[in-house]
Structures are given as structure tokens and as C-alpha cells.
């Protein structure tokens, strides 16, 4: 009979080594379905976000060393420091406050003009039928979210655009009808094409905007606004690696197939926004065309909004990325929208601001969302905004007025997790899920008819 007393440690070591080998084997990892891989990444990422937030909080909570008491024996404690007399305000400070007030007043109301000026723009059609046709060129770019395993080339395009604003007998206001592209045809609808095949169709960039108003009252105007943007660029896996491209229509309970693993793909980002609400005009003049705006307070818009955002996406939670999979996913949501227009008119700067925020969802495939993979009582929120600065310049004074309008624009959207309830002792986290930024420099020619 063999005595195995001295061999038992060796046997157990061998058993554990074999178990660890199979646990870390690529075959075992590849046996996971897409849903299982994504669920594991979500759980681990949220836990690491909590640990990082907790470590930062503990580091901040470390008290500073107590100040040493250097008082000599017999010396009386000074107690509370004696109050110092308040120095009189400087004349310069008073003047600065007055200047700030004057600046604010000038922003809402133009000061008295010493000499009369000629009002612009000049028009040649009836006052109840006004048109502002526009044509221009632009340099537009997309700064997409970058990933550790995918090198995304920033897409920049020279584009042409046409637009029209109009007031039609005080019945309907065409606030803006706008189309922009770098080709003669639009990109195809993103839901129906795979990210790797999308770049072979039509134009590489397109932008459409339609905004209508119904001036039923002098100060209040119902408004409907629809906007659609689409951009394409090329992405390549870094360091010769490959990723699995998961099409939107794929079943998440299936494994990634060898035919879906590629090293190069065409990445497309597109989003649509729809807004309905009311615009309040303190000046009681809801005109959609360019007019003399001296002394007029800015309008303010508020209403309801919907956002649909489509892009190839790697699941990102905070700083952690699931870099084995590239989804052709869809982000969408609804919430509140706000907007205003500051300045404007002719030979004056103008600033347009639009923003919306609310709750949404992230659908990665036809039967899997990030919402269902998140912990209980977690939601997904979003913020989308648009900022445009322009300067309509009239080089001539005759009718109709011809305007040259340089402008710059920045817009984008981001989605993030929101933790609505947490247990005692848990750290509050709100990790980002994705972001995209679009920018544009434009020169336009407008004729006021």
C-alpha cells in the first residue's frame, strides 16, 4: 500500500492549476454570449466606480493636523480676534459696479443714439410676405467618442447648404428650413445597415432642420422644430487587433461568429431631435426673418423634446470599456427643451442657444438594452445642446439688403447612468455612457426680399 501523505499537497496543487487554466482559457471566455459578456462588464464597471468614489471620499475626509499651541506660560489667551474696521469702498469699485449695471442695461436696451440711423434690412415685397433665402458653404466636423481598442479618425467635411426663412401673411412662420450636405444624396437610414458597410452609400455628411411657428398671439407662438444630423468616418482596430461587430438586429443570446470579427469598419453617428412648445416674445413681434432688433428683449422657448441617437458603440461605463464588442446601438429619450436667441438684427452679433435633457434608454441589439443590465433602480439620462454664434453684416445699404453672415456652431449629446436609490454606506455614482461633439464654421449669403 502506497503512503500518499507526502503527495497530497502536490495533487491539490495540480488540481488547482488545471482549474485555473480552464477558467482563464480563451475558449471558456469565447463561450459567453453577447448578453453575458455585456452583463459582466456592466457589473464590474459599476463596482469599480463605487470603489473609486469611496477611495476619493476617504482621502478627502482625512483631517488636517491640529495647529500647535505656541503660547508662552503666563501669556493670556487672545480669544476671539479683535474685529477690524471695515475699510471704506474704493471709488474704482463703485465705478466698476456702475459699469456692470450699464452693461446689463445695454444688453437689453440700446442707449439713446446721438444721430439718426437708417434701419436695416430693406425689403422689396409686402410687409406681410417676407422671405430670407440663403446659400452658403461650411466646414463641418464630427469629434466622436474614442475607444481603447478602436482608433477613430475624426471626420471633417466641406459642405454646401441652402436655407429659407419666411413670414406668410401672419398665418405661418417658417422659422428655418435648412439642408446641408457634402454630396448630392443623403446617407441611408442608419438602422438598416451594418456599421462595416455603411460608408459605401451616398454623401458622408448631411444635416436637415425644419422649424415652424404659428403666430396666434402677439407675444406667444407655438413652435415645432425637427432636426436630423448624420456623419460618417472610418475606424480601425488598434495594434492589429480585431473586434466583433454586433449588428442591431442580432440576437444578444447568441455568440459572436468568426465572420463578424473584423479589423476595419466605417463608423457612423447620427441623431434626430423633435421639439414642440411655446416661444414667448417680450417685444410682441414673433417675426422669423431678420429685422431691426435694437431695444428688443430676447425671446424664450420652452417645451417637450424627443431625441433619437444612433451610433456604433462600445459599452463604456466611466473609464471602463468593453473593447471586445462594437455595437450598432441606439440611444433615445424624451424630456424638456429650452432655447433663446440673444442679439440679432443687422450688423450686430447673435447667439442661438438650444438645449434639452431628460430620461432615456440605450438599446444595443433588438432584444438587449443597457437599462435591463443596470442594477435595480438605475436610470439613464441624457443632455443634448446646440450653440451658434453669428454676425449678419450688410456691406451695402440698398434694397434688397444683401448680408454676409459668418458663423460658428457647436452641438453634441451625451448619455449617463443615474442612481435613484442606494443602500446605506454605498457611494453615489453617475458614470458617463457616451458622448459626441459636432462643430461647424460657415459663411452664408442672405438676400432680404
ZIWO-V965453 format. One line per field, one symbol per residue. psi: psi as a letter, one per 40 degrees, with the letter a starting at -180 (. if undefined). A space follows every 10 residues. Layout:
psi = ???
This chain:
psi = hhhedeeddd dddddddddd dddehdddde eiiddddddd dddddddddd dddddddddd ehiiiiiihe hihehihdah ihhihhiiii dddddddddd ddddddddhh ihhdiiihhi iiieiidegh igiiiaiihi ihgihiideh hhhhhhihii iiihiihgff dhhgdhhhhi ieaeiiiihd deiideedee haiehihhhh hiihgdideh hhhhhhhhih iiihihhife iiihhhidei heeiihidee hieiihhhhi iiihhhaihh hdefggheih ihehehiiih iiaiiihhhh ihhhhhhbeh hgedihigih hiiiaiiiii hhaaahfiih hhhhiiiaia ihhdadfhid ddeiiifiih iihiihhhhi ghhheieiii hhhhgiiiih iiiiiiihhd iiiheiihig iidiiihhih hihihhhh.
